[in-house]
């Protein structure tokens, strides 16, 4: 219990959400019209499937669970993952702030068809079709999976790594099969994950996790 309590003092990077959440909801209220529609021919080839609402919602537990796990087990892994996550989330908000974007991919969904379509309708009711590029769902999923593969504590847990990969891939697929995102949003998130990877996972920051976080949030 004492160790667990002590670990929570390293949770200060989570104060980032005091910046992220107001910024995100401000964009959701502000970007309601006059935005660039992201839509490609490839998107039209992907069928809508309400069943992908399951992995889409699993994202919240996947990201939240990883944050809590690394906070309680490894300060360095926690700092590195936060640096990776928060830098990408900030870049995404900056892009959406200067480049208003959205999609027209969402189909009309019958909430009475089954429980999955009902869940999709609930999602549409609380989440707008704007501020989609690059996809935070995709970027955060990739960032968490990278954190899992880089964790020394999980180096011998092959089953955990495989499960993480499957969850990550399914979440990424869910964004396009639910028509929440265009393939452009997914590609943008993957490029962003590649470009920001060195920020959190290079030796230059290994000895100074506080510097790592400050760099990511600056």
Buried (B, 14 or more C-beta within 10 A) or exposed (E): EEEEEEBEEBBEBBEBEEBBEEBBEEBBEEBEEEBEEBBEEEBEEBEBBBBBBEBBBBBEEBBEEBBEBBBBEBBBBBBBBBBBBBBBBBBBBEBBBEEBBBBEBBEEBEBEEEEBBBBBBEBBEEEBBBBBBBBBBBBBBBBBBBBBBBBEEBEEEEEBBEEBEEBBBBBBBBBBBBBBBBBBBBBBBBEBBEEBBEBBBEEEBEEEBEEBBEBBBE
